[in-house]
Amino acid sequence: MRLQGKVAIITGAAHGMGEAEARLFAAEGAHVIVADRLEAKGEAVAASIRSAGFHAKFQKLDVTDEGEWLGLMDAILAEHGRLDILVNNAGISGSSVGDPEGLDGWHRIIAVNQTSVFLGTSLAAERMAAGGGGSIVNISSIMGFVGSTSGHPAYHASKGAVRIYSKAAAVRYGPAGVRVNTVHPGYMPAMLNSTNGNERADKIAATPLRRLGEVIDVAYGVLFLASDEAAFVTGTELVIDGGWIAQ
Ligand SMILES: NC(=O)c1ccc[n+]([C@@H]2O[C@H](COP(=O)([O-])OP(=O)(O)OC[C@H]3O[C@@H](n4cnc5c(N)ncnc54)[C@H](O)[C@@H]3O)[C@@H](O)[C@H]2O)c1
């Protein structure tokens, strides 16, 4: 019970790594808010967590919409009186937009992957500070460190920005007891709506541990940073990539 009684928002928790984090956090005692724009899937994840005997609730959230973020914060404070953890996990791949190399595609990728992290972090940090502190975990990528031929430039740019923004936020909000860290997954199961998730064999061959990541590999790292075990950890990067970035 590493998160006993803590109130945690996980964005993009209707699918993929966010869903795994929601299930793990709830099993560790947290009250999890499954926040996603996909209502049916998000409701189903929250219901399945509850049916396992844990605490979860779905809240519809488009992470690019400041008004929806404010509504989410108000609802959580009204119900729980505080917010302890935010995982900014929601994201889109470059290939999930129509024109990833054009200006519209750039704006969409930056809005979902980067501006959302600014909105969530700044709004949550203010409220966590008022409650004595908290932990924010922002999901970047190995593509936030280096370029590649498999990722679109806008995706790399968005994930690199999440990395350095989180360091600045750690410095800004540290005195108020709010920790901010990043997690950098490597090659994982393909993202929803991604059209370039088929190069599985190449990705495995390029990874020293010779497999793709599994969602639980990342969830355990996020759990550590979210928990009080990481009480003196802020402004840092946790790479979970089977050794890819070490090469
Ligand atoms: N899959 C990978 O290979 C990989 C590798 C490194 C980093 N990442 C990052 O990890 C995070 C999770 O990736 P995943 O593979 O689990 O993705 P996924 O596509 O399986 O799930 C992403 C979730 O985010 C939600 N989402 C997307 N846009 C949203 C919006 N505007 N508002 C609210 N919710 C929204 C989706 O509905 C979905 O439930 C992302 O930030 C991604 O960039 C993924």
The ligand as a Tripos MOL2 file, in Angstrom:
@<TRIPOS>MOLECULE
LIG
   44    48     1     0     0
SMALL
NO_CHARGES

@<TRIPOS>ATOM
      1 N1          3.9960    3.6340  -26.7880 N.am      1 LIG1
      2 C1          5.2490    4.0340  -26.8690 C.2       1 LIG1
      3 O1          6.0830    3.4390  -27.5800 O.2       1 LIG1
      4 C2          5.7300    5.2290  -26.0590 C.ar      1 LIG1
      5 C3          7.0910    5.3960  -25.8750 C.ar      1 LIG1
      6 C4          7.5460    6.4760  -25.1320 C.ar      1 LIG1
      7 C5          6.6610    7.3840  -24.5860 C.ar      1 LIG1
      8 N2          5.3270    7.2120  -24.7820 N.ar      1 LIG1
      9 C6          4.4450    8.2020  -24.1530 C.3       1 LIG1
     10 O2          3.7490    7.5530  -23.0890 O.3       1 LIG1
     11 C7          2.4330    8.1200  -22.9390 C.3       1 LIG1
     12 C8          1.3980    7.0170  -23.0240 C.3       1 LIG1
     13 O3          1.5810    6.3170  -24.2500 O.3       1 LIG1
     14 P1          0.7240    5.0090  -24.6120 P.3       1 LIG1
     15 O4          1.5640    4.1810  -25.5200 O.co2     1 LIG1
     16 O5          0.1420    4.4140  -23.4000 O.co2     1 LIG1
     17 O6         -0.4140    5.7130  -25.4870 O.3       1 LIG1
     18 P2         -1.8930    5.2340  -25.8660 P.3       1 LIG1
     19 O7         -2.1390    5.8170  -27.2120 O.co2     1 LIG1
     20 O8         -2.0490    3.7580  -25.6600 O.co2     1 LIG1
     21 O9         -2.7910    5.9640  -24.7660 O.3       1 LIG1
     22 C9         -2.8240    7.3580  -24.6870 C.3       1 LIG1
     23 C10        -4.0840    7.7870  -23.9640 C.3       1 LIG1
     24 O10        -4.1030    9.2290  -23.9820 O.3       1 LIG1
     25 C11        -5.4090    9.6380  -24.3220 C.3       1 LIG1
     26 N3         -5.4000   10.9600  -24.9470 N.ar      1 LIG1
     27 C12        -4.8890   11.3030  -26.1490 C.ar      1 LIG1
     28 N4         -5.1460   12.6060  -26.4080 N.ar      1 LIG1
     29 C13        -5.8260   13.0750  -25.3270 C.ar      1 LIG1
     30 C14        -6.3910   14.3360  -24.9930 C.ar      1 LIG1
     31 N5         -6.3140   15.3840  -25.8330 N.pl3     1 LIG1
     32 N6         -7.0060   14.4680  -23.7990 N.ar      1 LIG1
     33 C15        -7.1070   13.4220  -22.9480 C.ar      1 LIG1
     34 N7         -6.6280   12.2010  -23.2280 N.ar      1 LIG1
     35 C16        -5.9960   12.0360  -24.4050 C.ar      1 LIG1
     36 C17        -5.9170    8.5730  -25.2760 C.3       1 LIG1
     37 O11        -7.3390    8.5960  -25.3680 O.3       1 LIG1
     38 C18        -5.3650    7.2940  -24.6520 C.3       1 LIG1
     39 O12        -6.2580    6.7530  -23.6960 O.3       1 LIG1
     40 C19         2.3160    9.1750  -24.0310 C.3       1 LIG1
     41 O13         2.6110   10.4510  -23.5100 O.3       1 LIG1
     42 C20         3.3660    8.7540  -25.0470 C.3       1 LIG1
     43 O14         3.8340    9.8380  -25.8290 O.3       1 LIG1
     44 C21         4.8430    6.1550  -25.4910 C.ar      1 LIG1
@<TRIPOS>BOND
     1     1     2 1
     2     2     3 2
     3     2     4 1
     4     4     5 ar
     5     4    44 ar
     6     5     6 ar
     7     6     7 ar
     8     7     8 ar
     9     8     9 1
    10     8    44 ar
    11     9    10 1
    12     9    42 1
    13    10    11 1
    14    11    12 1
    15    11    40 1
    16    12    13 1
    17    13    14 1
    18    14    15 2
    19    14    16 1
    20    14    17 1
    21    17    18 1
    22    18    19 2
    23    18    20 1
    24    18    21 1
    25    21    22 1
    26    22    23 1
    27    23    24 1
    28    23    38 1
    29    24    25 1
    30    25    26 1
    31    25    36 1
    32    26    27 ar
    33    26    35 ar
    34    27    28 ar
    35    28    29 ar
    36    29    30 ar
    37    29    35 ar
    38    30    31 1
    39    30    32 ar
    40    32    33 ar
    41    33    34 ar
    42    34    35 ar
    43    36    37 1
    44    36    38 1
    45    38    39 1
    46    40    41 1
    47    40    42 1
    48    42    43 1
@<TRIPOS>SUBSTRUCTURE
     1 LIG1         1 GROUP 0 **** ****
